[in-house]
Amino acid sequence: MATDRNGLQTRIERMCMERGLKMTGQRRVIARVLSEAHDHPDVEELYRRASALDGRISVATVYRTVRLLEENGILERRDFGGGRARYETTEEGDHYHLIDVESGQVVEFTHAAHAELLRQITASLGFELVSHRLELFARRLPDVAQENTDHTVQTEQKGGSRP
């Protein structure tokens, strides 16, 4: 059974096993890379990271594995611009993406007031909010330091990456 650095099975591997997917050694490596990702990597970046851990992994294997994980609801494809699909683990709960149009950096954050407003709007229209997605494309203000979006602020910002 594949484990993370703390000796625990990775979340992605658990999701694969729950869905009855065969976990080959190469899939385990790819699952580990995805579980440890602190960004939204594209397939080429996943390949670079996975092949550094196991030189036998081909880019075709990464593409097939990503497609399999996406088809089984384990990964979600995101289009943040730039002409390449990027991936993140399917998560429960709402979170949003702010994409820096100049650097491509993706900042994940939550905003309870925004989520509540959306629930109120849908209820006023006679619906129950099931899910929603928000992607903001922005340019960093010249007088705002980079470190303001590089750390986690629990009340409003989830951070630039997933744990």
Rosetta blueprint (number, residue, H / E / L):
1 M L
2 A L
3 T L
4 D L
5 R L
6 N L
7 G L
8 L L
9 Q L
10 T L
11 R H
12 I H
13 E H
14 R H
15 M H
16 C H
17 M H
18 E H
19 R L
20 G L
21 L L
22 K L
23 M L
24 T L
25 G H
26 Q H
27 R H
28 R H
29 V H
30 I H
31 A H
32 R H
33 V H
34 L H
35 S H
36 E H
37 A L
38 H L
39 D L
40 H L
41 P L
42 D L
43 V H
44 E H
45 E H
46 L H
47 Y H
48 R H
49 R H
50 A H
51 S H
52 A H
53 L H
54 D L
55 G L
56 R L
57 I L
58 S L
59 V H
60 A H
61 T H
62 V H
63 Y H
64 R H
65 T H
66 V H
67 R H
68 L H
69 L H
70 E H
71 E H
72 N L
73 G L
74 I L
75 L E
76 E E
77 R E
78 R E
79 D E
80 F L
81 G L
82 G L
83 G L
84 R L
85 A E
86 R E
87 Y E
88 E E
89 T E
90 T L
91 E L
92 E L
93 G L
94 D L
95 H L
96 Y E
97 H E
98 L E
99 I E
100 D E
101 V L
102 E L
103 S L
104 G L
105 Q L
106 V E
107 V E
108 E E
109 F E
110 T L
111 H L
112 A H
113 A H
114 H H
115 A H
116 E H
117 L H
118 L H
119 R H
120 Q H
121 I H
122 T H
123 A H
124 S H
125 L L
126 G L
127 F L
128 E L
129 L L
130 V L
131 S L
132 H L
133 R L
134 L L
135 E E
136 L E
137 F E
138 A E
139 R L
140 R L
141 L L
142 P L
143 D L
144 V L
145 A L
146 Q H
147 E H
148 N H
149 T H
150 D L
151 H L
152 T L
153 V E
154 Q L
155 T L
156 E L
157 Q E
158 K L
159 G E
160 G L
161 S L
162 R L
163 P L
